[in-house]
Amino acid sequence: MHLSWTRLPFKYRSAQEFRAALTDYVGQSFYETLPAAGYEVREEQIYTSFRIAGALCSGTTMLAEAGLGTGKTFAYLIPALCHARDRGKPVVVACSSGVLREQLAAPGGDCAALSRLLGLEIEARQAKDPEHHLCEIKVDALRRVQVRLKGRAKLLRWADSSKLGDRSEVPDVPDALWDLVAWDAGLACDTCKRRGYCRLARSRDLYHEAGDLVICSHELFLRDLWTRKERRASGLRPLLPEYSGVVFDEGHRIPDMAQVTAGHHIDTVMLFRTMDEVRNASDRQEYLLAADHARLAAMNFQALLTAAVKPAETERLHVERTEGLLRAARELAERLVAIQDRLATEEQMWEGTSSELYFLSLQSRLDEVAAALDLLRASPAETVAWALRTDRPGFFDLWVVPRRPDRMLERELYRRGIPVVYSSATLAGSGSFAYLQRMIGAPHAETSQVGTSFDLGSQAMVYLPGDSLSPLTRMMEVLVSSAREVELVRKALVGQPFAVLCEGDAERAELLRRFKSDVSSVLVGRSYWEGIDVPGEALSCVVVLRLPFAEMDPVLAARREDALAEGLDAFAAVDLPAMVLRLKQGRGRLIRTSTDRGVFALLDTSFVGTDWEAAVRNAFPEDSPVVSDLKAVRRFLGVPS
C-alpha cells in the first residue's frame, strides 16, 4: 500500500472534501496553471475532466466522448492521478495501440509533460504485452544454433546486457529474427525453472510496484481480467497489479477485443506441427500409439471443419456445427487428454533437464486446442464460431469466442465497484450511446459528450458527389472496406501524375511514412480508419468509397440475433450505429490541428432519402457545409479549375 495521498497537490479530511478539492484542482489546472505554460483554455476539455473526476469519486462507469482537439488525455490523466493517490493504488490506463501507450508513458510523453507542468512527479509505468520481451530459454536455444543468421550476433550481445529484454531497445531487429527469442503463448512460463528471475518477470516487478499509473494495451488488461481469479487460485500473481480504477483510451474498441481475448482458437499449422513434435518426442510404444491416434483425430476434425465452412466473401466464415463436426471435436478432445497424460509422464522422466520445458510447451499448446474444442461443443446460444482461410487451400483456422462478452465485463469488472471510464472521440453512434452501452454491458453508465475544439465549419467541407473521384485526386486518403475495393481504386487511379500508395504494397507504417513525406500522394487502404495522425498539407481530403457497414459474418449475425431477442430492430440497434461509429473514425483523420483544412468526401449516397439519413449526417464534421458542386470543392482545396 502506497501512502501516495501524501503527494496530492491539495489537502482534505474526508471523501466529501476530497471530491470538492479535486474539482477545485482540476479547475485551477486548466484555467490557470496550464494556460500560464502556453496551453489553450478549452471548455470542452475542462467539462470532460470535471465529469471524469465525478465518476472516479463515485466509483461509477462513464462513457466520455470528447471530439478532436479537446485534449482528452490531460482531461482524464489529472483526475486519474489524484484518484490513484487518494486510494493508494494505481489507475490502469489501457490503450488501443502501442503507439498510444508510448505517447503516454515514454520519457517525452504526455505523463512526463504533465508531471513537469504541474510539478507532480507522476510515476507512470508501462506494462507491455509479454511478446515485447525476450524469453531467456529461447535465447539459450538460439545460442546453440550453428547456422548463420544475419543480426544474430548483435541480438545475442544485446540480450546479454539488457535489463528488461524489451524489444523497443532493438527496433531494427527484423520480425523473423525477433521471433526466435521472443516470448510466445506456447511457453510454459508458470512452471519454468527461471520463473520469477527472467527479464519478463523483472519488467512485471517494475509495473507491479507502480504508485500512480500503469499504462498497458487493451489486450493485456482484458487477458488479466479473464485470468485474474484463476491465477490467484493457482497461487500465481495476476498479470497486472491491484488497481483502483481503469480508463479505456479509444474505448469504442473494447467490445471486439473483449470477445477475442475471452475466446480460444486452433491454428491449423501449429496444430499439425505440434502433432508432429508430439510424435517425435518419445519412442515408447504406448506413447507412439497415443500420438498416432491424436494425429488421426486431428486430421479427421480438420476435414469435417472444412466441410462445415460456408463459402462467403467475408473474412470470418460461418461454421455449421454439424453432428459429425461435434463428434470429431469430442474425439479429438479425448485423444488430447490421452496424449496429455503421456506427455506428463515423459515430462516427469526428464524433470530437471532442458527437455522438461519442451514437454511443458507441448502441453500448453494442446491446452489451447482443447479449450477451443470445449467452446465449440458448448451451446451456440453461448458461443460464436468462425473459420479463417489459411495459406493452405482447403484448410481453415478456427476461432470460438463467448457470444456475450458484455456479461463477462459486468461480472468480472463492474461488480468490483471500481470506477471505469471509456474515453474516445467516437463513442456515440447515431447520436446515442445506447449501442456501446449494450455492447459493454453497462446500460446505466453515465455519459458525457462534447464536440471538437476545432472550427470545423470553416476548416472542413463535406462532398457528396456519388459518382467521381476525379476532382479529389491529390493529397488524399481513400478509406475502403475490403481488399477488392483497394484494387478497384488502384485501377481508377492508373495513369495519374502522382504516387498511389495501396495497402498491401508495403508494410503499413512504411506506406504512412511515404504518404506524409510526399504531399501529392494518395493513400488507399482498409485499415487506416483510425489510429493515424497526418496533420498539415499531406492530407487534405478523406474519401470514403462506401458506407462502412460491417460484413455479415458470424459475429455480426449473432449480435443481430441478440438484438432481435431483446425486441429491438437489428439494423437500427446493431448495423447502423456500428457503421456510424466507423464513419466518425474515418472523418476524424481529416482535421488534426487548428490550421488544417480539408474535404470529407462520401461517394456512397444510398442513405439520402432514407429514414436513417439523419444518423449518417450525424457522422459528418460538425457545422461543415455539404456540397455537390465540384467548383466549390476546388476553391476550398485551392485546386485550379
Secondary structure as the mmCIF struct_conf table of DSSP 4:
data_model
#
loop_
_struct_conf.conf_type_id
_struct_conf.id
_struct_conf.beg_label_comp_id
_struct_conf.beg_label_asym_id
_struct_conf.beg_label_seq_id
_struct_conf.end_label_comp_id
_struct_conf.end_label_asym_id
_struct_conf.end_label_seq_id
HELX_RH_3T_P HELX_RH_3T_P1 SER A 4 ARG A 7
BEND BEND1 PRO A 9 PHE A 10
BEND BEND2 ARG A 13 SER A 14
HELX_RH_AL_P HELX_RH_AL_P1 ALA A 15 GLN A 28
HELX_RH_PI_P HELX_RH_PI_P1 SER A 29 THR A 33
HELX_RH_AL_P HELX_RH_AL_P2 LEU A 34 ALA A 36
TURN_TY1_P TURN_TY1_P1 ALA A 37 GLY A 38
HELX_LH_PP_P HELX_LH_PP_P1 TYR A 39 VAL A 41
HELX_RH_AL_P HELX_RH_AL_P3 GLU A 43 SER A 58
TURN_TY1_P TURN_TY1_P2 GLY A 59 GLY A 59
STRN STRN1 THR A 61 ALA A 66
TURN_TY1_P TURN_TY1_P3 LEU A 68 GLY A 69
BEND BEND3 THR A 70 THR A 70
HELX_RH_AL_P HELX_RH_AL_P4 LYS A 72 ARG A 87
TURN_TY1_P TURN_TY1_P4 GLY A 88 GLY A 88
BEND BEND4 LYS A 89 LYS A 89
HELX_LH_PP_P HELX_LH_PP_P2 PRO A 90 PRO A 90
STRN STRN2 VAL A 91 CYS A 95
BEND BEND5 SER A 96 SER A 97
HELX_RH_AL_P HELX_RH_AL_P5 GLY A 98 ALA A 105
BEND BEND6 ALA A 106 ALA A 106
TURN_TY1_P TURN_TY1_P5 PRO A 107 GLY A 108
BEND BEND7 GLY A 109 GLY A 109
HELX_RH_AL_P HELX_RH_AL_P6 ASP A 110 LEU A 118
TURN_TY1_P TURN_TY1_P6 GLY A 119 GLY A 119
STRN STRN3 ALA A 124 ALA A 127
HELX_RH_3T_P HELX_RH_3T_P2 PRO A 130 HIS A 132
STRN STRN4 HIS A 133 LEU A 134
HELX_RH_AL_P HELX_RH_AL_P7 GLU A 136 ARG A 143
TURN_TY1_P TURN_TY1_P7 ARG A 144 ARG A 144
BEND BEND8 VAL A 147 VAL A 147
TURN_TY1_P TURN_TY1_P8 LYS A 150 GLY A 151
HELX_RH_AL_P HELX_RH_AL_P8 ARG A 152 SER A 161
BEND BEND9 LYS A 163 LEU A 164
STRN STRN5 ASP A 166 ASP A 166
HELX_RH_3T_P HELX_RH_3T_P3 ARG A 167 GLU A 169
BEND BEND10 VAL A 170 VAL A 170
TURN_TY1_P TURN_TY1_P9 PRO A 171 ASP A 172
BEND BEND11 VAL A 173 VAL A 173
HELX_RH_AL_P HELX_RH_AL_P9 ASP A 175 TRP A 178
TURN_TY1_P TURN_TY1_P10 ASP A 179 VAL A 181
STRN STRN6 ALA A 182 ALA A 182
TURN_TY1_P TURN_TY1_P11 ALA A 185 GLY A 186
BEND BEND12 LEU A 187 LEU A 187
HELX_RH_3T_P HELX_RH_3T_P4 CYS A 189 THR A 191
TURN_TY1_P TURN_TY1_P12 LYS A 193 TYR A 197
BEND BEND13 CYS A 198 CYS A 198
HELX_RH_AL_P HELX_RH_AL_P10 ARG A 199 HIS A 208
TURN_TY1_P TURN_TY1_P13 GLU A 209 GLU A 209
BEND BEND14 GLY A 211 ASP A 212
STRN STRN7 LEU A 213 SER A 217
HELX_RH_AL_P HELX_RH_AL_P11 HIS A 218 ALA A 233
TURN_TY1_P TURN_TY1_P14 SER A 234 GLY A 235
HELX_LH_PP_P HELX_LH_PP_P3 LEU A 236 PRO A 238
BEND BEND15 LEU A 239 LEU A 240
BEND BEND16 SER A 244 SER A 244
STRN STRN8 GLY A 245 ASP A 249
TURN_TY1_P TURN_TY1_P15 GLU A 250 GLU A 250
HELX_RH_3T_P HELX_RH_3T_P5 GLY A 251 ARG A 253
HELX_RH_AL_P HELX_RH_AL_P12 ILE A 254 THR A 261
TURN_TY1_P TURN_TY1_P16 ALA A 262 ALA A 262
BEND BEND17 GLY A 263 GLY A 263
STRN STRN9 HIS A 264 ILE A 266
HELX_RH_AL_P HELX_RH_AL_P13 THR A 268 ARG A 279
TURN_TY1_P TURN_TY1_P17 ASN A 280 ASN A 280
BEND BEND18 ALA A 281 ALA A 281
HELX_RH_AL_P HELX_RH_AL_P14 GLN A 285 ALA A 308
STRN STRN10 VAL A 309 VAL A 309
HELX_LH_PP_P HELX_LH_PP_P4 LYS A 310 PRO A 311
BEND BEND19 GLU A 313 ARG A 316
STRN STRN11 LEU A 317 HIS A 318
STRN STRN12 VAL A 319 VAL A 319
HELX_RH_AL_P HELX_RH_AL_P15 GLU A 323 MET A 349
TURN_TY1_P TURN_TY1_P18 TRP A 350 GLY A 352
BEND BEND20 THR A 353 THR A 353
HELX_RH_AL_P HELX_RH_AL_P16 SER A 354 ARG A 377
BEND BEND21 ALA A 378 ALA A 378
TURN_TY1_P TURN_TY1_P19 PRO A 380 GLU A 382
STRN STRN13 THR A 383 ARG A 389
BEND BEND22 ASP A 391 ARG A 392
TURN_TY1_P TURN_TY1_P20 PRO A 393 GLY A 394
STRN STRN14 PHE A 396 PRO A 402
BEND BEND23 ARG A 403 ARG A 403
HELX_RH_AL_P HELX_RH_AL_P17 PRO A 405 GLU A 412
TURN_TY1_P TURN_TY1_P21 LEU A 413 LEU A 413
HELX_RH_3T_P HELX_RH_3T_P6 TYR A 414 ARG A 416
TURN_TY1_P TURN_TY1_P22 GLY A 417 GLY A 417
STRN STRN15 VAL A 420 SER A 424
BEND BEND24 ALA A 425 ALA A 425
STRN STRN16 GLY A 429 GLY A 429
TURN_TY1_P TURN_TY1_P23 SER A 430 GLY A 431
STRN STRN17 SER A 432 SER A 432
BEND BEND25 PHE A 433 PHE A 433
HELX_RH_AL_P HELX_RH_AL_P18 ALA A 434 MET A 439
TURN_TY1_P TURN_TY1_P24 ILE A 440 GLY A 441
TURN_TY1_P TURN_TY1_P25 PRO A 443 HIS A 444
STRN STRN18 GLU A 446 VAL A 450
BEND BEND26 SER A 453 PHE A 454
HELX_RH_AL_P HELX_RH_AL_P19 LEU A 456 GLN A 459
STRN STRN19 ALA A 460 TYR A 463
BEND BEND27 GLY A 466 ASP A 467
HELX_RH_3T_P HELX_RH_3T_P7 SER A 470 LEU A 472
BEND BEND28 ARG A 474 MET A 475
STRN STRN20 MET A 476 LEU A 479
BEND BEND29 SER A 481 SER A 482
HELX_RH_AL_P HELX_RH_AL_P20 ALA A 483 ALA A 492
TURN_TY1_P TURN_TY1_P26 LEU A 493 GLY A 495
BEND BEND30 PRO A 497 PHE A 498
STRN STRN21 VAL A 500 CYS A 502
TURN_TY1_P TURN_TY1_P27 GLU A 503 GLY A 504
BEND BEND31 ASP A 505 ALA A 506
HELX_RH_AL_P HELX_RH_AL_P21 ARG A 508 SER A 517
TURN_TY1_P TURN_TY1_P28 VAL A 519 SER A 520
STRN STRN22 VAL A 522 GLY A 525
BEND BEND32 ARG A 526 SER A 527
BEND BEND33 TRP A 529 GLY A 531
BEND BEND34 GLY A 536 GLY A 536
TURN_TY1_P TURN_TY1_P29 GLU A 537 ALA A 538
STRN STRN23 CYS A 541 VAL A 544
BEND BEND35 LEU A 545 ARG A 546
HELX_LH_PP_P HELX_LH_PP_P5 PHE A 549 GLU A 551
HELX_RH_AL_P HELX_RH_AL_P22 PRO A 554 ALA A 565
TURN_TY1_P TURN_TY1_P30 GLU A 566 GLY A 567
HELX_RH_AL_P HELX_RH_AL_P23 ALA A 570 ALA A 570
HELX_RH_PI_P HELX_RH_PI_P2 PHE A 571 ASP A 575
HELX_RH_AL_P HELX_RH_AL_P24 LEU A 576 ARG A 587
TURN_TY1_P TURN_TY1_P31 GLY A 588 LEU A 590
BEND BEND36 THR A 593 THR A 593
TURN_TY1_P TURN_TY1_P32 SER A 594 THR A 595
STRN STRN24 GLY A 598 LEU A 602
TURN_TY1_P TURN_TY1_P33 SER A 606 GLY A 609
BEND BEND37 THR A 610 THR A 610
TURN_TY1_P TURN_TY1_P34 ASP A 611 TRP A 612
HELX_RH_AL_P HELX_RH_AL_P25 GLU A 613 ARG A 617
TURN_TY1_P TURN_TY1_P35 ASN A 618 ALA A 619
BEND BEND38 PHE A 620 PHE A 620
HELX_LH_PP_P HELX_LH_PP_P6 PRO A 621 PRO A 621
TURN_TY1_P TURN_TY1_P36 GLU A 622 ASP A 623
STRN STRN25 VAL A 626 VAL A 627
HELX_RH_AL_P HELX_RH_AL_P26 LEU A 630 LEU A 637
TURN_TY1_P TURN_TY1_P37 GLY A 638 GLY A 638
#
